[in-house]
Amino acid sequence: MAAVTMGLTGQKCSRWFGSVLGAMCGSVLRGFQRRAPPGTRLIPKRCIIDMSYSTHFMDFKGSSIPSSMKKLVVTKISHNFRDAVSLNTVPVPTPGDRDLLIRNRYVGINASDINYSAARYDPSVTPPFDVGFEGVGTVVGLGLSASARYTVGDSVAYVSNGAFAEYVVVPSKTAVRVPAAQPELLALMVSGATAHIALRHLGELVCGETVLVTAAAGGTGQFAVQFAKMAGCHVLGTCSSNEKARFLRTIGCDRPINYKTENLASVLREEYPNGVDVIYESVGGSMFDLAVNSLATKGRLLVIGFISGYQSASGLQSVRGATLPAKLLQKSASVRGFFLPHFLSHYSESLQSMLQLLAVGKLVCEVDVGDQDSGGRFMGLESIYRAVDYMYSGSNLGKVIVDLAPPTNSQL
């Protein structure tokens, strides 16, 4: 998500991106439903309900909506997420005429959560402000106009600021109806789209080329590996454990490289003496420098992010910029930055393609809910702090997700 929001004003970026992306997602899913084989139902039939009392909350199967809820709020500008963010108790928001009130079931963790709490997207912003970018859950209340397309009980996913909350109000036009409140779509909508569009339109992959994916077993890296392999490329990917290396092999990675047990520079120099054609890079710092040195003639280096620097005061790690022009010139190579909002004209086609691959079992969408973390599964808003630490420790395999299971007395 860091590469998704970089460069726009923080809160404005999140609202604009969520609105545009959500509307496009909804359009794609409806189109996919129309073209699905007979008997396939991605979207359940909508109930007819009386919404003349649209400003009131509604119960679903006897599950009452409380008057208050918990949510995470940035109360101090800091790149230390634990110092910046507080868990507050606030009133449950009321949906407007065109809004949905969603009870969150899962929320996604992104590297940019720290950039957001550090006010790197908009230095003028002042606390308090909400945090969290994406979620999936159940509609438990809605306005009259919103009831034209949704009803209580629908499962929806969304990209919108303020996702780290038990309940969230989202404009109905930005929500995406899904078959069930499952976490996999959270990985697909942003991380998957980033890999799919970046490799297709900036990577310009050609069958037979060599592609290196850094942080290959992470939220977006897992998709980059799969899409590069689908393009007929030889794929190598960096990772930090033998478990991740085994996972990478299962999704088509030809040469997983565990940099904890192997010297990455030596592997690239000895096994790929002619260099690498395309590098999908999200780590930054020394990894970026090594990537530049490892490019083949006419190679393309795609900058997706630079997570290694996000926990520092500046948000950056130093790179050898002084030698970059000469190195690129010597190889006729290029460095290309990727910022998803600049490529939204390709988003609908990309999401449709990924949904079709997912439907026929040709796309793996791995999520990590913290079962291997020392503190156990990420359950409840309180565990978001642990989930952020877990991701930045490099422990995750796939997209990091937090489970906000409904209260035990709920029938949802």
N, C-alpha and C positions, 0 to 999 in steps of 0.2 A: 504493500500500500504506500510505502514511502515514495516510490516512483510515480504513484498515481496522483498524489496531492502536491508534490513539490512544485513551487512556482506560482501558486495562486494564494490569495488571502485565505487563511485557515478556515474560518466558519463559512465564509461565502463560497469557498471552493467545495467544502463538504456538502452544503445545501444544493449548490448548482449541480455538482457531479451526481449526487444521489437522485435528484429530480430527473436529470437527463437519462442517466443509466437505468433507473427504475422504469421509466416510461418505455425505453427501448427493450428492456428485459421482458416486460409484460407483452409487448407487441410480438416479440420473437416466440415466446411460449404459446401465445394464442395461435400463431401461425403454425407452429409445430404440432399443436393439438389437432388443427384442421387436416394436416397432412398425415397424421398418424394412422397406422393400419387399423382396419375395423376391429372393434372390441377394445382398443387401447383408450384408457381414460386417464389423462394426466390431471385434469381439473374436474373435481366433483360437481355434480349438478347443483345450482344455487337454489336455496330455499326461498320461498316467497314470504316476506315478513312485513309487518306493519311498522314503519319507522316514523310515524307522525310525531313521536316524542323523541326526535333525533338527538336532543342534547342530553338525554338520560343514558346511563350505563345500562347494559343488558346482561343478564345472566345466561350462561350456556350450560345446560344440563345441571342446573342447580349450583354451579360454582360461582359464589359471590365475589365481587371485586372489592378489595379493601379500600379504605379511605386514604391510606398512606402506603408508601413503597420505599425501597432503597435504590439509590443510584450513585455512581461515581462522578465526582465533580473536581475539576482542577481548581484548587484554592491557592496554589503558589506556583509561580513560573519556575520550572526546574526540569533539567534533563534526567533527574532522578525521579522515576515514576512514583515510587513509594512516598517521597517527600512532597511531590506535587499534587497528588490525588487523594481526596478524602471520600469516605463512604458516608453519605448523608441520608437522612430520612425526610421525605418530602411528600406532599399530596400527590395522589395519582392524577395525572393530567386528564382533562376532558377533551374528547375529540370534537373538532368543529364539523361543519356541514359536509365537507369533502374529505374528512380524515378517518383514519382507522386507529383504534386503540389496540395495541398488540401486546399480549403477554409474551415476553421473550422466553424462548426455550434454549437457544444456543446463540452465543455471540462469538465473533471472530477476533483473534489477537493479531495485530499488525505491527511491524517494525516502526511505523510512523506514529504509533500511539505515544512514543517518547518524544518524537519531534513535535507533536501537537501539544503535549504538556509543557514543552520548553518554548512554546510560542515562536517556533522557527518559521512558520508559514506567514504569520502576521505579528511582528514584534510589538505592534501597538495594542494588541488585545490585553484586556485586564481580567483577572479572576473575579468572581467564579464563572466557569463555563463548563459545559458538558463534554464528555469524552467517549470515545468508542465509535466505530464507523459502520459496523454491519451486524445484522442479526437475522434470526428466523424464529417464528413463533406462531401464535394463534390469535386471530381476531376475536376480541371479547367485547368490543363496543365500536360503534361507528355512527357517522352522521347520515342524514337523509339522502343527500346526493351520492355519498359513497356506497349506499345500499343498492344502487343501480347495478353495481358490478360485484359487490362483496356481501357476505353475510357473516354473522357470528358463527364461529367454528371453523372458518376457512384458515388454512395454513398459508403463511406468506413469508417471503424473504425480502430484505430491503438493504439498501446502502444509504445511510443517513447519519448525521451527527447525533451523538447522545445515546448510542446503542447500549452503553454499559449501564443498564437500568432494568428493573424487573418489569416495568411497563413503559411503553414508548408510544407517542402519537406520531404517525407518519401520514403524509398526504397519500390518498388512495392511488393517485396516478403514478406514484413512485414505487409502489409495492408490486411484488411478483407472486402470484398465486402458485403454490407448489403442492404436489400430492400429499406430502406430510412434512411436519416440522423436523426435518433431518438436517444434519450439519454439512453434508457434502456440498450443497449448493453454495455455501459461503466461500468455499475454496474455489469454486468454478467461476463465479461471477467477476471477480477482480484478478485473483492470482492466475487462474487459467487463461482468462482473456489477455492478460499482459503477455504471457508466454506465446500464445497463439498469434496475436497480432504482431508482436515485436519480431518474432522469427520470420513470419511471412513477409512483412513489409519492409523491415530493416535488415534482417538477416539474409534475405534473398537466397534461401537455401537451394542448393543444386544437388541432385542425387549423386552420391559418391563422395561428397565433401566430408570433412572432419569437423565436428562441433564439440566444444568444451562448455560444460555447464558448471558454474561454481555454486556451492550450496545446493547441490543437485537433489538432495533428499528433503529439501524444505518446501514451503507452501507453494511457491511458483516454480522452483527448480524441477520438481517432479513432473510438471507439465511440459517444461522445456525439453526434458529428456525424451518424453513420449512423442512430442510433435516433431522433434528433429529426427527421431527414428522413423516415424511415419513418412518423412520426406526422403527416406532412403539414405540417410547419412550414417557415418560411423560416429558414435557418440561416446564421449568420455565425461565423467562427472566427479567432482570432488565431494568428499564427505568426511565425517569425523569418527566413524566407528565401523566395525565389521558388520554389525546389524544393518546399518544403513547401506553398506556396500551390497549386502545380500538383497535388500529391497530394490536397489537400483538395477540389479541384474534381472529381477522379475519384471521390471517395466521396460526392459530393452536396452539398458546401458551396456555398451560393449566393453568399456574399460572403467569400472569404478576405481577411484583412487582415494584410499583412506590416508589423508595427509598426516594423521597421527602416527602411522606406522611406515609410510613411504615418503620419500622426499619428492614433492611435486615437481620442482624444477628439474630434477634429474630424470624423472619419468618422462616429462615432456621433451626434454633434450634428447634422451636416448631412444625413446619409442616413437617420437614424432619429429624427426630431424628436419623435416620440411615445413614444420609449423602447423598451426591450426587455422582452418578457414574461417570459422565463426566462433566467437566466444560470448556466451550469455553470462554477464558478470554483475553480481549483486553484493559483493563483499567490500570492495574498495581497498584503499591503502596498499600494502605490499602485494596483495592479490591482484590489484589493478596493474601494478608495475610488471608483475610476472606475466600477466595476460598480454600486455603490450609487447613484451619481449618474445612471446610465443606465437605471435601472429604469423601466418603464412603470407606469401606475396599476394597482394590484393585481398588480404584478410579483413574481416569486419568484427570490431569489438563493440558489443551492445552494452551500454551502461544502464542497468535496470535499477540500481541503488548502490549504497555504500554503507551497509549496516555496521561495519566495524567501527565507524566513527560516531554513530548516533548517541552513544552514551558519554561522549566527551563534551566539554563545555562548548566547543565550536561546532560540534556535529560532524566534523571532518577528520580524516586521517591524511597525513601528508603523502603526496605522490611525487614522482620524479618528472615534474612538468617541464623542466628546462630542456630535457632531451627528447621530449615527445615529438616535436615537429620533425626532427631528423630521422627518428625511428619510423615514423609513418611515411615519410618521403622515400626512404630507402626501400620500403616494401610496397609502395603504392597502396598502403593500408588505410583504414579509416576507423575513427571512434565515433559511435552514434548514440546519442542519448535517447531514451524512450520515456514518454510522458503520456499515459493512457488518454487523458482528455483531449489530446491533440489528434487522436485517431478514432474518435467516436463514430465517424462515418463508416468505419469497418466493424463496429461492435456487434450490430445485429447479425450480420453474416457469420461472425466468429462464434457468437453464443449458439446460434442455430446449429452450426457444424459440431460444436462440442456436445450439445445435447443429443444429437443423433449418434455420435460416437459412444456416449455414455449409455444410451438406450439399448445399443446392441452389444454392450460389454467390451468395447474396444478402447475405453479410456478409464484408467485407474484414478480415483480421486481419494487420496489418503488423508485422513485427519488424525490429529493427536489430541486426545482429551486428558493427557497427563497420567495415564495409568502407570507409567514407569517412573513418575516423579516421586521423590522421597516423601512428599506430603500426600500422595495419592491423587486420585482423579480430581480434575478441576470442577468443583461443584459450588455454585453460588457466586455472587458478586465478590465476596471476600477473597475468593481464590484467583481473581484476575491479577492481583499483585504477583502471586506465585507463577501464574501463566506467563506474564511478561518476563520475569526473571528466567524462567525455563527456556523460553524462546531465545533470549539473548545469551544464554549459556551454550547454545548450539545443541541442546539435547533433543529437540523435537524431530520427529520423523513425519513429514507432511505438515498440513496446516494446523496451527494451534487453535483449539476450540474450547470454550468454557460452557459447561452444561448448567443452565439455570432451571433445573427441574422444578415443576410447579409444586406448591405446598402439598403436604400429604393429605390434607382434607379437601383438596380440589378434585373434581371429577373430570377435568380436562385431560 
